Amino acid sequence: MATTAASPALGIFASPFFSYILLPFLLVFVLIYAIMEKAQILGENKRYANIIIAMVIAFIFVGVPAVVGVTLKIIPIVTLILVILLCFLLLFGFVNIELNKGLKIALGIILGLALIVTVIWATGIFEKINIDFSSPIIMYVAFFVILIGVIVLVVSQSPKRGGSG
């Protein structure tokens, strides 16, 4: 059996218990608890009830291997999307482009579509769809959508001209 140079360094991270049980449990527990605390679904000062409910939901989540598998496939893609979004926001900040309402909506639509495609891919539905993405019509449509997006971005960010007065 060949070992890689990275395998000894992985240690606990290579354990199935860690990657299939502990990390998904912590992810779901923290997300549910944070949402319940922020929304105050049960009312104010119900911290212990929120903890118990979040733990029960997280235990049920970890008990369904198919859901954990889909989550483990989605997390790296969502992380990549968040890193790309952060890079775009940093670039907009460096170039001093303010995010107006239209640009926020466009970014939201793009990220929403990326998330939908990621979920479709992670659940295996994408393999059942027979679309040839290398066909010229798909490439033309994608090119024109990107072109229209760039034109809208440039037009919406053009400096406003003052009147003659």
N, C-alpha and C positions, 0 to 999 in steps of 0.2 A: 504494500500500500504506500503510495507516494504521499509525502507530506509537503505542504507548501510552507513558505517562510512565515506567512501570516497566521497559520493555524495555532501555533503555541501562544501567540499574542492575543488571540481571541478569548481564550479562557472561558469565563462564564457566559460571554455573549454567544458562544457556539452551542450552548446547552439548549435543547428543545424546551425545557421548562421555562427558561428565561424568555425565549423568543416567542413561544406559542401560548404561554399562560401569564407570566408575570407582566411583561410589557403591555400586552393588550388589556389586561385587567387594570393596570395603572392608567392607561390612556382613557379608557371608558369611565373609570371611577372619577378621575380628575375633571374630565369634560362634563359629565352629568352633575357632579357636585358644584362646579363653577356656574353652570347654567342655572341650577336650582337656587344657588345663593344670589346670583345676580337678578333673577326674575322674581325671587321671593314667592314662589308658588305656594308654599305652605304658610307663608306669613313671615314676619320679622322674628329674629332670635330663635329660629328653628334649626340651628346648626346640626344638632345630633340626629334629628329626623332626616335631614338632607343627607347626612353621612350614611345612615342606614339604607336609605332608598338607593343612593348611588352605589353602595357596595352590593346590594341585591341585584341591581341591574347589571353591574360589572360581572358578578359571578354567573348570572344567566348568560351573558354575552360570551364569556370564556367557555361555558359549557356547550356551546354550539360550534363545532370545529369548522363548518362551512363558512360561517360568518367571520370567524377569526382568520381563515384563509383569505377571504376576499379583502379583509382589512389589511392584512400583511402585504397583499399585492398592491393596494391602493396607496398606502402610506408613503412609499418612496416617490411615487409620481406626484402626489399632493405636495410633498416637501420640495420637489423640483419646481413645481409651479409657483410655490411661495418664494423660492429663491429668485426665480425669474422676475416675479412681480416686484420684489425688493430691489433688484437691479434696475428695472424700469423706473421705479420711483426715485432711486438714487440718481439715475441719469437725468430725469426730469428736474430734479433739484439742482444738479450741477449746471444744467443749461438754463435754469430759471424759468421753466415752463410751469405755469400754474395749472393744476388739475381743475378744469371747469366741469360743470355738470355733465355736459355731453361726453367728455373724455372719461369721466368716472363711469358713466353708463356703458360706454364702449368697452372699457376694461372689465367691467362686471359681466357683460355678455360674453366676452372672450374667455374669461376665467370660468364662467358657468358652463359654457360649451366644452371647455377642456375637462372640467370635472365630470360632466355627463359622459363624455367619450371614455374617460378613465374608468368610471364605474361599469360601463358597458364592456370594456375590455377585461376588467378584473372579474366580472361575473361569468365570462365565457360566451356571452351573447354575440360578441363581435366576430367570433369564429364562425358563427352560423350565418352571418350576413355575407353574401357573395357580391362584393363590390370591388372592382378592379381600380385601385387608387392610382395606378400608373397610367390610366387611360388619359388621352389628351383633353377630353372634356372636363374631367375633374381638375386637371392642372390649370386649364383656362379659367374655370370658375374661381379657383383658389387665388389665382393671380389677380383677377379683377376685384375680388373682395378685398385683398390686401391693398391694391391700388386705390380703391375707393376710400378705404380707411385712412391711407396716408394723405390723400387729397383733403378729406374732412379734417384731419389733424392740422394740416398746414393752413387751411382756410380759417379754421376756428382760432388759430394762434396768430394770425396776421395782425400787425399793429393797427389800431383804429386811427383813421385819418381825421384830423380836426377840420372843422369848417373854416371857410375864409371869412374872418370877421375881425 
